[in-house]
């Protein structure tokens, strides 16, 4: 199957705008001790900006070419499915998923495994395009046309998956196209 992210790795950071690091810092309640997992983190364009706010950063992605672009010395890259993370239970203090949940093979399984590796007292932040908006629906259609196996959910549907796993969560939106779903374990 076509791997779009391996093909885009060399230009990905230039195509995608910079993250709102301050907002993510606040949502993740940083600084914090311990480990941060950037699930579906690709090149590290987001989590590498959080250096110094956590002790260690791990980027998990399926694209080996994206992981090759991670900044040396800042992060550790791990190639694995998010649905089967190679980490011990209760390992990470913070977990971040930025614009990636819709790319995971099975979102509910991915959420279950992310929550498995999150420490009690830890926080999971999921940033996704808000599928309630028409512009995001057009993006979803474009990704389907490009044969990207994406599956978008509304923030409420993501929250419902989390609730079905036995956790509570809350949703914030920017009033435009982005939503954040937060879980404290």
N, C-alpha and C positions, 0 to 999 in steps of 0.2 A: 504494500500500500504506500502511496505517496506520502512522504514526510515533509510537510510544508515548513516546519520550523527548522529542519536541517538546511533547507534551501534558503531560508530567510536569515539564518544566523549571522551572516557577515554584515547585513544592513539593518537588522532588527532594531537596535537601539536608536538609529537615526530615523526609522519609520514611525516609531511609537514615541509620543511626547514624554517629557520627564514626569515622574510621579509627584504627587503632593506629599512630600516627605513630612512636612509638619503635621498634616492631618493624620498620616499613618502613625507618626510618633505618639500623637495624643491618643488615637484609638488603641494602640498597642500598650499604652501606659508605660512608655519608655522614658528614661533609662530603666533597665532591669538587669539583674544578674542572670547568668545562665545562658542557655542556648535558644536561638531563634531558628525556626525552620521556614524557609521560603519555598512552599510547595508549588510546583509548576513555575519556578522562578527563572527559568531560561538562562539569560546572560548575567543575571544578578543586577540588572539595571535599577531595581527597587531596593532590595535588601542591602546592597553594597553602600547605599547612602545612609544606612542606619548603623554603619560601623562606629564603634565607640559607645553606642547606646545599649549594647548587649555584649556579653563576653565572647560569644562564638556565633557564627552564622553558618548554616548549612543550606545549600540550594539543592532542591530535588527537581529533576526534570527528566523526561524521556529522551530528549534530543541531545545526543552526545556533542553535536556541533555547537549548540547553544551553550552547553556547559563548558566547552573549551574556551568560550569568550568571557568566563567569569574572571573577575580581577584576582590576580595572584596575591596570596597572603592575606586577603580579606575574608574569603569564604572558602568553604569546602563544598565541592560538587558531588552529588550522588545521583546516579542514573537508576531509576526504579519507577514502577507504577505507584501512584499515590494510593491505590487501593491495597497495596501490599508493601508498605514501607519497611525497610530493613532496620528498624530502630526498636529499642526496648519500650515497653509500656511506660507511660508517665515520664518521658525523657525531656521534652521541650518545655521551656517556660513560656514561650510565645510562638505562635504559628501564624504565618501570613500567606494568603492566597490572593494574588492580584491578577484579575482578568484571565484566570486560568480554569476556574471550576467548570466552565462550559466545555472545555477541551478534554477533561478527564473522561476515561472510558465509562465509568459508572459513578455518578456523582454521590449517590447514597453510600455506596461502599467506600468511596474516598473520604467522605465526611466521617464515617465510622472509624476508619483507620487514623485519620487526623486526630480525632478525639481520643483514640486509644493511646497515641504517643504524647498527648498533651498532659503535662503534670497537673495534679490537683492544685488549684489556685492560679493556673495558667490561663492565658487568653488566646483565642483563635479569632482572627479577623479575615473575613472574606470580602474582597472588593470585586464587584461584578457590574457589567453594564445592566441597567435596569430595564428588564424585558417588558415593563409596562409601557415603555415609550416606543412610538412608531419608528424613530430613527434606529433604535436598537433592533427592532424586528427586521428592518431592512439590512442591517449588518448581519443578522442571523441568516437571512436569505442569501446574502452574498457569500457567506462562509459555506453554506450548503452547495451553492453553485460551483465553488472552488473545491468541492469534495473534502472539506475539512470536517471531520466527524463531530462537529460542535453540537451541543444540546443546551440551549439557554433556558433558564428558569427565572421566574419573577422572584424578588426578594422574599415574598411571602411563601412561595413554594420551597425556597431554600430553608427558611425558618421552620416550615412544617417538617422537612426531612430531619432537621436537627431535633425537633420536638419528638419525632417518632423514635429517635435514638436515646431518648430519656434526658435531654438537656433543654434548658431554656435559652433563648437568645433574644436579641433586640436588633432592630433595623434602623439605620440612618440613611438618608438620601441627601443628595446635593440639590434636589429640586429640578435637576436636569436629566442626566443620563447615567449617573453612577449611584450605586447603593452599596452599603456596607452592612454585613450581617456579623454580629459579634456574639461570641460565646465565652463565658467565664466558667471554668470547670471547678 
